[in-house]
Amino acid sequence: MGGGKSYSTINSCKSALSLVLPISNSDENGIKRFLKPQKPKYDSTWDTNLVLTYLEKLQPTVNLSFENMSLKLVTLLAIISAHRLQTFAKIKLKHIKRFEDRIEVYIPDRIKTTRKGRYQPLIIIPFFNERPKLCLASLLMAYIEKTKDFRTNDNDTLILTYKKPHHSATVQTISRRVKTVLHKSGVDTFIYSSYSTRHAASSAAYRAGVNIEEIRKRAGW
C-alpha cells in the first residue's frame, strides 16, 4: 500500500482483509493501537503577547549582541509568519527582496509541504511602523548588515551559527533558539516546544479576526 493514506482508507482495507484472514484478539488490539488517529499535541496554547513583550525589550537593535539579535529574529519570524522552522533554515539572501513597504522572502527549495502543482512559500514581512521595536523587516535588514562580514562567498543562507566559522544554522539550532526565547518569556517549555509557535501564532491571528483562509495561506498549510 502506498504512503499518504488516510486512517479511514486503511481501516477499510483492514476490514476487507479480516473477511479472508484469521485475526486473533491480540492481533486485533495491536492493529487498533497502530491505527489510532493522532491526537493534537496541544489542547491549549500560550499567549504570544508574553513573548512579544520580552522581545520588545531587546533594544536598541544596533546595540544587540549577535546572539540576541539572532534569537529575536528567528522568534519573530516564527510568530509573524507562522511557518515551519524548517522553512527558515532554507532562506537565502538572494531570495530576499526589499520593497518600500515590505520585504518578500521566496522559498524555492523543497520543504515538507512541497507538492506537484502547489505553490512554494512566499513570506511577506511588512514594515511595522506602529511598533518599531517589533518590526521584523527592519530587524531582518539589520541582521543581514551585521552578518555580512561573517559570510564566506559560498554561504548565502540567512541564519547563521553563533560561533566562528559561522555556518548555516540547522533546523535543530533554530529550534533551540526559539525555545530559549519561549523559556525566557515565561512560556512553560516543558509543555510547549519551539514548534508550538505555529499554533500560537495562528490562534492569535484568528482571535484578532484574520480570515481562516488567509491564516492557512500565510502559514503554508
N, C-alpha and C positions, 0 to 999 in steps of 0.2 A: 504494500500500500504506500502511495507517495506521501510526501510530507505536506503539512499545511491543512490537514483535515480537521473539521470541527468535531466536538465531542459527540454531537448528535449523529454524525455520519459514522463515527467509529462504533457507537453503541448499536446502530442499525446493523452493521457488519457482524458485531458480536452476537446479536440476536439470531441472525441468519445462520451463523456457524453452530450455534447451540442446538439447532434442529438436527444437525447431522453428526455432531461430535459430542461424545460424553464429557460433561464438565462436572467435576466434583464440587462439594460445598466449599472446600478450601480454595480451589481454583476460582470459584465464583467470587469469593470475598477478596481475593487478590486482584482480580480483574476490576472489581468495583473501586478498590482503593486507587488503582492505577488510572482509571478513567474519571475519577472525581474531578469536577471542574475546579480550576484555580480560584481561590478567593482573592479579593483585593488585598494588597499588602497593608494598606492603611484604611481604617474605618473613619479616621478624622485627619485633620491636617493642622499645621502650625500657621500662625499669623505672620504674613510677610512683612507687616509693619515692624515687628521685632527686629528683623534682620536689616531692613532699610534704615531704621533709626540708628543701629550700630554702624552701618556703612557710611551714613551721613557724617559721622564723627571723624572718619578717616579723611582729614583735610588739613591744609590745602593740598591739592593733587601734586603740585610741583615739588612739594617737600616730602612726599611719601617715599618710604623705602621701596625698593623693587619688590620685596616680599609683600608688603601691604597693598601696593598698587596691583599686584597680581591677584591677591585674594579678593580685592574689591571688584576687579574686572570680571573674573570668572563667575562670581556670585551674582553680580548684576546681569551678566549675560544669561545665566540660568533663570533668574526670576523674570526678567523683562521679555525674553524670547520664548520661554517655556519649552525650549528644545532639549533634546537629549544631550548629556555631557559628551557623548561620542562625537556629536556634530562639531563641538567647539575644538576638539583636537584636530579636525580636518580643515580649519580655517587657514587660508593662505593670504599673505599680504596682497598678492596680485589679483585676488578676487574681492578685495575691499574697495568700494567706490564711494567717494565723498561727494555729496551734493550740498547745496546751500542750506537746506533744512533737515538733512538726514544723512545717514550712512547706510549703504546697502552691502550686505555680505552674501556672496554667492557660494554655494557648496556643490561643486560639480563632482566631487569624489563619491564613491559608493559608500552608503551608510545603511543602517538597519532597515530603513523604510524604502530603500531604493527598489523600484519595481519597473518593469517594462511599461511604458505609457504613462508613468506617474512623474510629475514634476519634482525636480530636486529642490531642496530648501532654499528660500531666499529670506534672510533675516534683515528686516528693516528697523533701523535704530534712529528715531527722531532726536534732534537736539532738544533737551528738556530744560527750557529756559525758566520754567516756573520753579524748579528745584535744582539749581545748577550743581549742588553738591552730590546729586544723584544722577547727573547727566552721563549716561553710558557712552554716548557719542563722543563727548569731549574727553572722557577718560580713555577711550579706545585710541584716540589720536595721540594723547599724552603717552600712553603705553608704547605705541609704535615709535614715537620720538625717543623715549627713554632706552629702548632696546636696540636702536639702530646700530650702536657701536658694539653690541654683543654678538651680532649675527655674522655668520660666515656667508660667503657669496651663494652657497647652495642651500641655505636654510631660510625658506620663505614662510615657515609656519608661524602663525601669530603668537601662540602661547608657548613660552619657553620655561625651562627648568631654572631654579634659583642659582645653582652653583656653576662655576666655570669648569669646563667649557659649557656654555648654555646650549642644551639640546632641545628638540621639540618635546613638549610635555605630553605624556601619555594620558589616556582616559583615567587611569588609576591615580595619577598625580593630580589631575584636575578635580577628581572626586574627593581626594584628601583635602584639597584646598577649600572646596565648598563646605565640607564637613567641619573644618576648622572654624569657618565663619559662623556656621549654624551654632556650634558649641559656644563660641564667644558671645553670640547674640542672645543666648539663653534658651535656645531650642534643645529639647531633650534628644540628643543624638544616640541614645540607647534605643529609642523608639523609631526615630526618623533618620534615614540615611541621606546622603547627599542627593540621591536620585529622587527624593521626595519633593525637590524644588518644582518639578513639572506639575505635580498635583497641587501644591500650594499656590503656585503662580496662576494656574488655570482656575482654581477655586476663587482666588481673589479677583480675577478678571470677570468671572461670572457674577460675583456679588456686586461688582461695580457696574453691571448692566451690559457687559460686552456680549454680543451675539454668539451663540454656541458655534455656529459655522465659522465665524471669524476666529474664535479660540482654536478650533480644530485646525484651521489653515495655518495660523501662526505657530502652533506647536508641532506642526508636521505630522498630524495624525491622519 
